[in-house]
Amino acid sequence: MSKTLKLNDPNTIADIRTAIKDIERDYPVFMDFLEVYCGFYFPVQSCEPNEIVYSSGKRDVILTIKTISRDDIAPEDIAALFGKGNINGSDN
């Protein structure tokens, strides 16, 4: 069954954080893959606009994952950012 995530709900953010922590613990190679593929350590080195936009989108994914998984930011604070539309322009 599919459900719509409410990213402005702190409980949803807490659940996502738990899932990320489980993946980091049980499947570290997957997180390593995301970091490399999404350009966490090496941003795009191009002046081609389409390549910059594409790489920026991939980088947004890993940066959002890293932000949600941080222990020093409360789920309520992250949910508030989503609620204001400050993360990836989302309003949900």
C-alpha positions in Angstrom: 0.0 0.0 0.0 1.3 3.4 -0.9 1.0 6.3 1.5 1.9 10.0 1.2 4.7 11.1 3.5 4.0 14.1 5.6 7.5 15.6 5.7 6.2 18.4 7.9 5.3 15.8 10.6 8.1 15.3 13.2 7.0 11.6 13.7 7.5 11.0 10.0 11.0 12.6 10.1 11.8 10.5 13.2 10.7 7.3 11.3 12.9 8.3 8.3 15.8 9.0 10.6 15.4 5.5 12.1 15.4 3.9 8.7 18.5 5.9 7.6 20.3 4.8 10.8 19.3 1.2 10.2 20.6 1.3 6.6 23.8 3.0 7.7 24.4 0.3 10.3 23.3 -2.8 8.3 24.2 -1.7 4.7 27.1 0.8 4.9 28.0 0.1 1.3 24.6 1.5 0.2 25.3 4.8 2.0 28.8 4.9 0.5 27.2 4.4 -3.0 24.8 7.2 -2.4 27.5 9.6 -1.2 29.7 8.8 -4.3 26.9 8.7 -6.9 25.1 11.9 -5.5 28.3 13.9 -5.4 28.5 14.3 -1.6 32.3 14.6 -1.7 32.9 15.8 -5.3 30.5 18.4 -6.7 30.1 18.7 -10.5 33.0 20.3 -12.4 31.2 21.6 -15.4 29.8 24.8 -16.9 27.1 22.9 -18.8 23.8 24.2 -17.3 21.9 20.9 -17.7 24.7 18.9 -16.1 24.8 21.4 -13.2 21.1 21.2 -12.6 21.2 17.4 -12.8 24.1 17.1 -10.4 22.5 19.6 -8.1 19.4 17.5 -7.8 21.5 14.4 -7.0 23.4 16.4 -4.4 20.2 17.6 -2.8 19.2 14.0 -2.2 22.3 13.0 -0.2 22.4 16.4 1.6 18.7 15.9 2.7 19.5 12.3 3.8 22.5 13.5 5.8 20.5 16.4 7.4 17.7 14.1 8.5 20.2 11.6 9.9 21.9 14.2 12.1 21.5 13.7 15.8 22.1 17.3 16.6 19.0 18.5 14.7 15.6 17.6 16.2 13.0 16.0 14.0 10.7 18.9 14.9 13.2 21.4 13.4 13.6 19.4 10.2 9.8 19.1 9.9 9.4 22.8 10.4 11.8 23.4 7.5 9.7 21.2 5.2 6.6 22.9 6.5 8.0 26.3 5.4 9.0 24.9 2.0 12.7 25.5 2.7 14.0 22.0 1.8 13.8 21.3 -1.9 10.9 23.7 -2.2 8.5 21.2 -0.7 5.3 22.3 1.0 4.3 18.9 2.4 
